[in-house]
Amino acid sequence: MSTGKEQLDVEDDFIAVESDDAEPVVVEVAKTNLSKRRTIDNLLEERRLQKQLADYDFDL
């Protein structure tokens, strides 16, 4: 547990750089991931429906 008297090492060379275009990249990645997830969900749904159709007993 810390006593509050410990010396912390701090790097003085650190320079914070803020860029305005960083957020749109995050939005694009989120949109891409969502698009990929929807594609995967659609493929899985199609596969599930095809399996149900193949297993369906047409001799009712």
C-alpha positions in Angstrom: 0.0 0.0 0.0 1.3 3.5 -0.9 2.3 5.9 1.9 2.1 8.9 -0.4 5.8 9.7 0.1 7.1 7.6 -2.8 8.8 9.5 -5.7 7.2 8.7 -9.1 9.3 8.6 -12.2 8.0 11.1 -14.7 9.2 11.4 -18.3 9.7 15.0 -19.2 10.1 14.2 -22.9 6.5 13.3 -23.3 4.6 15.6 -25.8 0.9 15.3 -26.0 -0.3 15.7 -29.6 -3.9 16.1 -30.3 -5.2 15.6 -33.8 -8.7 16.5 -35.0 -8.9 13.6 -37.4 -8.5 10.9 -34.8 -12.2 10.6 -34.0 -13.4 10.0 -37.5 -11.0 7.1 -37.8 -12.6 5.5 -34.7 -16.1 6.1 -36.2 -15.0 4.4 -39.4 -13.6 1.5 -37.6 -16.8 1.1 -35.6 -18.9 1.3 -38.8 -16.7 -1.3 -40.5 -16.9 -3.6 -37.5 -20.7 -3.2 -37.3 -20.9 -3.9 -41.1 -18.8 -7.0 -40.7 -20.9 -8.2 -37.8 -24.1 -7.7 -39.7 -22.7 -9.6 -42.7 -21.7 -12.5 -40.4 -25.1 -12.5 -38.7 -26.8 -12.6 -42.1 -24.7 -15.5 -43.2 -25.4 -17.4 -40.0 -29.1 -16.7 -40.3 -29.1 -17.9 -43.9 -27.2 -21.1 -43.0 -29.7 -21.7 -40.1 -32.7 -21.3 -42.4 -31.2 -23.5 -45.1 -30.6 -26.2 -42.5 -34.2 -25.9 -41.2 -35.4 -26.1 -44.8 -33.3 -29.2 -45.5 -34.5 -30.9 -42.3 -38.2 -30.0 -43.0 -40.4 -33.0 -43.6 -42.3 -32.2 -46.9 -44.4 -35.4 -46.6 -47.0 -33.8 -44.3 
